[in-house]
Amino acid sequence: MNALLTIARKDLKLLARNKAAAFWVLGFPIFIAMFFGTLWSGSGGKSSLSVAVVDQDQTEYSQRLVRRLSSTEALKVRATSMDSAVAAVRHGDLVAYIALRPGASQNFGFGANDSGAGLEIGVDPRQKATADMLRGLVTQAIFMEMRESFSASGPGRDMVAKQLEQLRVDTTVTAERRVRSERVLQSLQSFMTTLDSEAAGPDTTKTAASTSGTDQSGPNIRMVEVAEEEHGPRTAYEVTFPSALAWALIGTCMSFAISIVYERLTGTFLRLRLAPVSRGQVIGGKGLACFIACFVSMTAVLLLGVVVTHIRITNPLGLVVAMAAAAFCFTGVMMLIGAIGKSHQSVSGAGWAVMLIMSMTGGGAIPLFAMPPWMQTLSNFSLVKWAILGVEGAVWRGFTWAEMALPLGILFAVGTIGLWLGARALGGSEG
């Protein structure tokens, strides 16, 4: 046992003294996590907001308003049902929903909205900036629609006249509401008269607001809080840091694989075998050193993520097991690569080529959930995919132990096979 630990300590010291290897083991994974996390976090405000639009009013006015919202560059609109829209926002698939409730065309969005009528925006209560931006975009679309509707050739005049006529004969409306609604409709008629005498310029929205007879500076839009469920990544860093662990594993694996080839070619491995230690102790010491280096590098990367970017850990015990499984798997891969390699060039070239392919297809560059279906199928053959999936399951996916069983089982199985084949290949190379 002492010989095994001595060999492991020797390999770890050599790794620490090799600055280039230390960079690939620890520095590069941290750089990848911070770079892509910052890049994706910063680009969120520049891209279009994905929203659902629900047209429950089904009038000519509401359909025109939906078309206007769809043509807004700042919005990426998806027409759907109310239940689907709420579920998509709750799950974090969409930023918000914009609902045109039955009666949204009445008063063109001005005046008091009942609980089941008018315009409604549902958004995560934590996204205040997004909510304010959406309210502004919807308000702008309403004013632009009013501007066209109230022109001489627009349908606004007939709509207001019909609504006034219906309001006066409707016996179900309370007197207070009838007075308030008539005031709003008459203000809109006054606004249309203004348009006949003046060109609709940049002050159109101000005129509309001032003549609406309301105590607000825009249409009455009801904001609804739709809290997002506590699963799924809250920030881009919760995606990039688990993915960065793949680069830590790859860097450690390749550093130790190259060191095995170097020791075989320079005779160090043979001198160790001539010492009073068994072949199993030599191989076990190298495997233990690689396992410790993998686990320590992953721990360092995740600790940085927790302290600096505040990523959450939903299952600490599961995270430790997932990291141990990933380290064990890549230790087996290291042993196999180092045993079958004949030179530094062959191990470095072929090893890095295989590792990069596994990383690119397994989530090291593109997040697993963002991959197209064909690439997600291809990723099943990548060990990087199962290492990342196990860590993500404990970080933000909220996996149960039953769900963790598949990635953990694959990692432990591949690690065992790699260690067995690598030990046999190293034993055969002695002759």
N, C-alpha and C positions, 0 to 999 in steps of 0.2 A: 504493500500500500504506500509506503514511504517513497519507493522508486517511482510509482505512478504519479504521485503529487509533485515530486521533484522535476520530472519531465514536463508536466503541465506548467509548473512555475517557470521553467526555463523558456518554454515556447511563448508564454505570456510576456516575459521580459523582452524577448526578441521582438515581439510585435510592438510593444510600447516604444522601443528604441527606433523602430523603423517609421520615420515621420510620414513617408508616402503612404504606407499601409494604414497608419493611424488615421490619416485623412479620409481614406475610402471607408474605413470602419465606422467612424464617428462624425467627422466634419462634413462629408458629402451628404449623408442622410439628413442632417440638420439643415443644411443649405436647401435641399430639395423641399423639405417640409415648410420652411419659412418662405421660400420664394413663391411656390405655387399657392400657399395659403394666402399670402399678401396679394398676389396677382388676382386670384379669384374673388377675394373679399373686396378689393378695390374696383373690380369691374362690375360689381353687382348693380351700382347706381347708374351705369352707362347703358345697360342693355334695356330692352323693352320689358315692361312689367307684364307678366302672364296673369291674366284675369279671366274670370268667367262672366258672361253677360246672360242674364235670365230675363226674357221678355214674356212676362205674364199678362201684360196689358193687351198685346196683339192688336194694336191699332196702327193706322197709317203713320201717326206721329211717332209711336214707339219704334216702329220698324226703321223709320228714317234716322232716329237717334242712335239705334244700334249700328246702322251702317256708318254713321259719322264717327262713333267711337272706334269701330273697326278700322277706319282709315287713319286714326291717330297714330303717329309714328312711335309715340312713347308707350303704346299699349299693344300687347299681343292678345287678341280677344278670342275666346272660345265660347261658342253658344252651347248651353247645356241646360239641364233641368235644375230646379232649386235644390233638391236633395243632393244631386251630384256636385253642385257648386259648393255647398256647405262642407261636404265631405272632403273635396279636393283642397279647400283652404285649411280645414282642420288637420289634414294629413301633411300639409306643407307642399303639396304639388302645385298649388297656385298661390299667388300673393294675396288675392282678394276676389270678391265677386261683386258685380253691380247688378242689382235687381230692379226691373221696372215692374212694379206691382200693379195689379188691376186698378185703373184710375190714374195711372201716372200721367196720362195725357191731359187730365183736367188741370186747368190753371197753368199749364206748361211748367209744372214743377214748383210754382210759387204758391204761397199760402200754406196753411197747416196741413200736415200729412197725418192721416189716421194710422193706427198700428198696422193695418193690413193693406194700406194703399200708398201710392207715391213712389219715390225713389229711395233706394236703400243700398248702402255699401257695407259689406261685411269684410272685416280685416282683423288680423291678429292684433290684440291691444298693445303688444310690445312694439309694433311697427308704426309709431306715431308719424314719422316723416313720410312713410308710404301712404298712410291714410290721408294726410293733408294734401299730398301730391295728387292722389286719385280724386279727392273732392274738388280740387282746382280743375283737373282735366274734365270731369263730368260737368262742372259749372260752365266751363268754356264751351263745351259741346251744346249745352242747353241754350246758352245765349246765341250761339251761331245758328242754331236751328230756329230760334225765335226770330232772328234777323231775317232769315229767308222766308219764314212762314208769314211774317207780318208785312212783307213787301206787297205791292199792289197785285202781283200775280200769285202770291202765296196763298195757302189754304187757311192761314191763321184767322182771318176775319170771319170766315164762315164758321170755324170751330168755336170761336168766342160767342158769336151770336146764337148758335145752337145750344151751347152750354148755359147761357143766360136764360134762354127760353125754357130749357129743361129744369133749371133750378127754380124758376118761379112757379112751376106747376107741380113740383115734387113735394108731396105732403109729408114725406118721411124725414125731411131735413128740419133740424131745429131752427128756431128763429135766429139765434145767435150765429149759428154757422151760415145761415142763408145771407145774413147781412155781411158777414166777413167775406164770403165767397163772391157776392155781388160787387163788393168794393174792389176786390182783386181783379175781377173780369172787366170792370169799368175802367180800372187803371190801365189794363192792357189795351183797351180800346183807345184810351187817350194816347198811349204810346204809339199805336198805329197811326193816329192822326199826326203825331209828331214826325213820323217817318215820311208821311206824304209831303210835308213842308220842308224837311231837311234831308240831306243825304246821310245815309247811315255810315258814320265814320268811326274813328277809334273810340268815341265816347258812347257808343251804343249800349254797352253793358251798364255804364253808369246811369244812362237815361232810363233803362229798363228797371234798374234797381230802385231808382228814386220815384218812379211813377207807379211802382207795384203796390204802394200803400202798405207795405209790410215793414216790420221793424228789423229787417235783415238785409245784408248786402248781396244776397244771391238767393238761388232757389233753396227750398227746404229739403235737404238731403239727410235722411236718418242714417246715422252711423251705428253699426252693430258689431259687437266684439265677438270674434270667433277664435277662441284660444286654440293654438296648435297643440296637438297631442305630443306628449313628451317622448317621442321616439323619432329617429331620424337625426341627421347632423344639424346642430344649431348654428355652427360656423363652418367655414371652409377648412379651418385648421383641424377639426375633428375628422375630416376626410384625408387631409394631406399627411398628418403625423402617422397614422397607421400604415399608409402607403409608403412613407419614408422608411419604415422598419424593414421593408423589403430590400432597400439599398444597403442598410446596415448589415443585414444577413448576407447579402451578396458580397459586399466588400470583405467581411470577415471570412466567409467561405473561401473566396479566391486567394486571400492572403495566406491562409493556412495550407491550401492546396499547393500553392507555389513553393511554400517553405518545405513541404514534404518532398517535392521533386528536387529542390536544391540540396536537401540533406542526403537524398539517395545518390545524386550525381557527385557530390563532394566527399562521400564516404562517411558522413556523420551518422547516418542511419545504421551503417554496418558496424561502426564503433560502439553504438548503443547496444546492438545485438550481441557484441562480444563481451560487454559488461555483464556482471552477475544479475541481470534482470531478464525476465521472460519476454517473449514476443508480445504476449497479451498486455503486459505492463507498458511496453513502449507504445503500442497502438492505443491503449486505453488512455495513457497520459496525453497524447496528442489530441485525441477526441475530447477529453475533459477540458483541455485548454481552449479548444475551439468552441465548445459548448459555453464555457464561462464567458469568453469574449463576446459571443453572440448575445447572451443574456444581458451582459453589462451594457453593451452598446445600445440594445433596444431599451433598456431601463433608462439610460441617460437621455435618449431622444424623447421618450414619453414624459419623463420628469420635466424636461424643458417645456413640452407642450402644456402640461398641467400648470406649471408655475407662471409661464409667460403668456400663453394664449388661453388659459383657463378651460382646456378641454375637460370633459367630465368622464368619470369612470363608473359605469353603471354596475359592473360586476367585478370587484377587485380580485377575488379568488379565481374567477374564470379568466381574468387577464393574465395572472401569474401562470396558470396552467397552459393557456394559449401560447404565451411567450416561451415557456419551457418546451412545448411541442414543436414550435417553429425552430428553436435553437437546436433541438435534437435532430430534426429533419435535415437541416442544412449542415449539421455536423456529419451526418451520414453521407450526404452529397459531397462534402469536402473530402472525406476519406476515399470515396470512389474515384473522384477526379484526380486526386493526388496519387493514387495507386496506379492508375492506368496511363498517366502521362509519361512521356519519354523525355521531354525537354521543357525548359521554361517557356519557349515560344509556343509549343503545342498546347500546353496547359493554359497559358495566358490567352492565346487566340481563341481556341475552341471553347474554353471555359467561359470567358466573357461573352462570346457570341451566344452560347446557350442561355446564360443567365440574363442577358439583355432581352432575348426573345421572351423568356418566361416573365420578365418584369413588365414588358410592354403589353403582353397579352393577359397578364394576371392582375393588373390594377396598379402597377408601380408608377405608371404615367397617367393613364386615364382611369378615374374612379370606376369601380365595378358597376355601380348602379347607372352610370352614364354611358356604358358601352351599348352598341347596337346588339340585337338578339344573336346574330351569328357570331359576334365576338365573345359574348357571354358563354356561348356553347364551347367555343374554342378555348376559353380560359380554364375550363375544367381540367385540361391537361397541364396546367401550370401550377407548380408548387407554390409560387408567389401568391396566387389567388387564394389558396387554402390558408396560408399564413396570415394574409391580410384579413380574410373573412373571420378567422378565429379571433383576432385582435379586435376587429370592428364589432363582433358580437358581444364583447365585453365592454367596449368603449361606448358605443351609441346605438347599436342595433337592438340591444336588450334581449339577446338570445337566452333561451332556457338551456339547461344542461343537455336536454335531448337534442336541441338544435345545434349545440356545440359539438355533439358527438361525431358528426360526419367530418368536419375539418380536422378535429383533433385526431381522429382515428387514421385519416389519410396521412397526416404529418408523422405520427408515431410509426406507422407501417413503413413509409418510405425511408425514414431514418434508420429503422432496424435493418431493412434490406440493404441500404447503402453501406452501413457499417460492416455487415457480414460480407458483402462482395468486396469491399475495400480491404478488409483484413485478409481475405483469401488472396487477393491480387498482390498485396504487400508480401505475404508469405511466399507466394510463388516467385516474386522478384528477387528473393534472397539467393535462390539457386542460380 
